[in-house]
Amino acid sequence: MPQWARQAGFGIRVEWGRGGAAVIGAGAACVVVVDVLSFTTSVSVAVAQGTVVYPHRWRDDSARAFADGHDAALAVGRREVSAAQPWSLSPAAIRRAPFTARLVLPSPNGSAIATGLRGATVVAACLRNHGAVARELTARGWGTPAHPIAIVAAGEQWPGSEVLRPALEDWLGAGALTASLLDHGATDPSPEASSAASTFTNLADVPATITDSASGRELAAIGFADDVALATELDADQVAPVLVNGAFTASP
């Protein structure tokens, strides 16, 4: 990738999707995945309950074998929940489901990004845990030009395709984390990171805005408005899920 695309020289970088992760993640101290209305909020809720979460690519035939090999429960699609499989990509469903020590959580966006990264520490952030993640990363001395943090807004996919749809909720999640990082001593945000932070801090009502956004309306239309409400509870979880040996666990 050309040098201009890497946001080099900045302590906090922000980009979109798997392609953006590959570009700004190069040379970063860590890569933070933000997928607010599904994957990273589900990770935050599960890890806060003490569950170890294994990311896995969406609709991969190996997901069941992968879960069996790790003695883990397998999350299904939101509308596939049953008494036998009560865990899904819905964070509200995870909260309602019985406790499981290990959970395989496939998703087409956040999980696909997390499993595709190599050579950097991977962290799952959302609106529920942005403060805890910022405290953890700055405590490690990250968030400077010498040890940059790459924040990846996962985005969604347009129906019927794999084309990235930039999603407002993920931009706000990236902005919330950037603002918290700066509050905790991180420095030198890129223009992209500064813009995301300004969008978040200047917004009067983040939950209402996301509820009325395209993604919020999509979930409400299919009966999952409770996921939006849960995902927009700011700083409700005090965990920083870090990917260790293929699974997200609470940072010690």
C-alpha positions in Angstrom: 0.0 0.0 0.0 1.2 3.5 -0.7 2.7 5.4 2.3 0.0 8.1 2.2 -2.7 5.5 3.1 -1.0 4.2 6.2 -1.6 7.3 8.4 2.0 6.9 9.4 3.4 9.2 12.0 0.2 9.4 14.0 -0.4 7.9 17.5 -4.1 7.0 16.7 -5.3 5.8 13.3 -8.8 5.1 12.1 -9.9 3.2 8.9 -12.7 1.0 7.6 -13.1 -2.7 7.1 -10.7 -5.6 6.4 -8.8 -3.6 3.8 -8.3 -0.7 6.2 -7.2 -3.0 8.9 -4.5 -4.4 6.7 -3.3 -0.9 5.8 -3.2 1.0 9.1 -2.5 -2.1 11.2 0.9 -2.5 9.6 3.5 -1.5 12.3 0.8 -0.7 14.9 1.2 -1.7 18.5 -2.3 -3.0 18.5 -5.4 -3.1 16.2 -8.8 -2.4 17.8 -11.9 -3.8 16.1 -15.1 -1.8 16.5 -18.3 -3.5 15.4 -20.9 -1.8 17.6 -24.3 -3.4 16.8 -23.0 -7.0 16.7 -19.6 -8.6 17.1 -17.6 -6.4 19.5 -20.6 -5.6 21.7 -21.3 -9.3 21.9 -17.7 -10.0 22.8 -17.8 -7.3 25.5 -21.0 -8.6 27.1 -19.7 -12.2 27.0 -16.3 -11.5 28.4 -17.8 -9.3 31.1 -19.7 -12.4 32.2 -16.5 -14.5 32.3 -16.8 -16.2 28.9 -13.8 -16.8 26.6 -14.8 -15.9 23.0 -13.3 -17.4 19.9 -13.9 -15.3 16.7 -14.6 -17.3 13.6 -15.6 -16.4 10.0 -19.3 -16.2 9.3 -21.1 -19.2 7.6 -17.9 -21.2 7.5 -18.7 -25.0 7.4 -15.9 -25.6 9.8 -17.5 -23.5 12.6 -19.2 -26.5 14.2 -16.0 -28.6 14.1 -14.0 -25.6 15.4 -16.4 -25.2 18.3 -16.3 -28.9 19.1 -12.5 -28.9 19.0 -12.4 -26.1 21.6 -15.2 -27.6 23.7 -17.1 -24.4 23.1 -20.7 -23.4 22.4 -21.4 -22.2 18.9 -23.3 -18.9 18.3 -25.8 -19.0 15.5 -27.6 -16.3 13.5 -29.9 -13.9 15.3 -33.0 -15.6 14.0 -31.7 -19.1 14.5 -31.7 -19.1 18.3 -33.4 -22.1 19.9 -33.5 -23.7 23.3 -30.6 -26.0 22.2 -28.6 -23.1 20.8 -29.4 -19.9 22.8 -26.3 -18.0 21.9 -26.1 -15.8 18.8 -24.6 -12.7 17.4 -27.2 -10.7 19.4 -25.6 -9.3 22.5 -29.1 -9.4 24.2 -29.3 -13.1 23.4 -25.9 -13.7 24.9 -26.9 -11.9 28.1 -30.1 -14.0 28.4 -28.5 -17.3 27.5 -27.1 -19.7 30.1 -23.5 -19.1 31.0 -20.9 -20.9 28.9 -17.2 -20.9 29.6 -16.2 -20.8 25.9 -18.1 -19.5 22.9 -17.3 -19.5 19.2 -18.7 -16.3 17.7 -18.8 -16.1 13.9 -19.6 -12.8 12.1 -19.0 -11.5 8.6 -17.5 -8.2 9.7 -15.8 -7.8 13.1 -14.9 -11.5 13.5 -13.6 -11.7 10.0 -11.3 -8.7 10.7 -10.1 -10.1 14.0 -9.2 -13.5 12.6 -7.5 -12.0 9.5 -4.9 -10.0 11.5 -1.4 -11.2 12.1 1.5 -9.8 14.2 -0.3 -7.3 16.3 -2.3 -7.4 19.5 -6.0 -7.4 18.7 -8.6 -5.8 21.0 -12.4 -5.7 20.8 -14.0 -2.3 21.5 -17.5 -0.9 21.5 -19.5 1.9 23.1 -20.0 -0.3 26.2 -16.3 -0.6 26.9 -14.5 2.2 25.2 -13.3 3.7 28.5 -11.9 0.4 29.8 -10.2 -0.3 26.5 -8.6 3.2 26.5 -7.3 2.7 30.1 -5.8 -0.6 29.2 -4.1 0.5 26.0 -2.6 3.7 27.4 -1.5 1.8 30.5 0.7 -0.2 28.1 2.2 2.9 26.8 0.4 2.7 23.4 -1.2 5.6 21.5 1.9 7.5 20.4 3.6 7.8 17.0 6.2 5.3 18.3 3.5 2.8 19.4 0.4 3.6 17.4 -3.1 2.3 17.9 -5.0 1.3 14.7 -8.8 1.5 15.2 -10.8 -0.3 12.6 -14.5 0.5 12.1 -15.9 -2.8 10.8 -18.8 -1.4 8.9 -21.6 -3.6 7.5 -22.3 -5.2 4.1 -24.9 -4.1 1.6 -27.6 -6.7 1.3 -26.8 -9.4 -1.2 -23.1 -8.4 -1.6 -19.8 -8.2 0.3 -19.4 -4.5 -0.5 -18.6 -2.5 2.6 -21.3 -0.3 3.9 -19.8 2.4 6.3 -22.0 2.3 9.4 -22.6 5.3 11.6 -22.5 3.3 14.8 -19.0 2.0 14.1 -17.7 5.5 13.3 -19.2 6.7 16.6 -17.6 3.7 18.4 -14.2 4.6 16.8 -14.7 8.2 17.9 -15.7 7.3 21.4 -12.5 5.2 21.8 -10.3 7.9 20.2 -11.8 10.5 22.6 -11.2 8.3 25.6 -7.6 7.5 24.5 -6.8 11.2 24.3 -8.4 11.7 27.7 -6.0 9.1 29.1 -2.8 10.5 27.6 -2.6 9.2 24.0 -1.3 11.7 21.5 -1.2 12.7 17.9 -4.5 11.4 16.4 -4.7 11.3 12.6 -7.2 13.6 10.9 -9.4 10.6 10.5 -9.2 9.8 14.2 -9.7 13.4 15.2 -12.8 13.6 13.0 -14.3 10.5 14.5 -13.7 11.8 18.0 -15.3 15.2 17.2 -18.3 13.5 15.7 -18.8 11.5 18.9 -18.1 14.3 21.4 -20.2 16.9 19.6 -23.3 14.6 19.3 -26.0 15.4 21.9 -27.6 12.0 22.1 -25.5 9.1 20.8 -28.1 6.3 21.7 -31.0 8.2 20.0 -28.8 8.8 16.9 -27.8 5.2 16.5 -31.4 4.0 17.2 -32.6 6.2 14.3 -29.7 5.3 12.0 -29.9 2.8 9.1 -28.4 0.0 11.2 -30.6 0.8 14.2 -33.7 0.8 12.0 -32.7 -2.5 10.3 -32.4 -4.3 13.7 -35.7 -2.8 15.0 -37.4 -3.9 11.8 -36.4 -7.6 12.3 -37.3 -7.5 16.1 -33.9 -6.8 17.7 -34.3 -3.3 19.0 -33.1 -4.6 22.4 -29.6 -5.1 20.8 -29.5 -1.4 19.9 -30.5 -0.4 23.4 -27.8 -2.6 25.0 -25.1 -1.6 22.5 -25.6 2.1 23.2 -25.2 1.9 27.0 -22.0 4.0 27.2 -19.2 2.5 29.4 -21.4 -0.2 30.9 -18.7 -2.9 30.7 -15.4 -2.5 32.5 -13.5 -5.1 30.4 -10.9 -4.8 27.6 -11.1 -8.0 25.6 -7.8 -9.0 24.1 -7.2 -11.7 21.6 -4.8 -14.3 23.2 -4.2 -17.7 21.6 -7.1 -17.2 19.3 -9.7 -16.2 21.9 -10.8 -12.9 23.5 -10.4 -12.8 27.2 -10.4 -10.0 29.8 -7.1 -8.3 30.0 -5.5 -9.0 33.4 
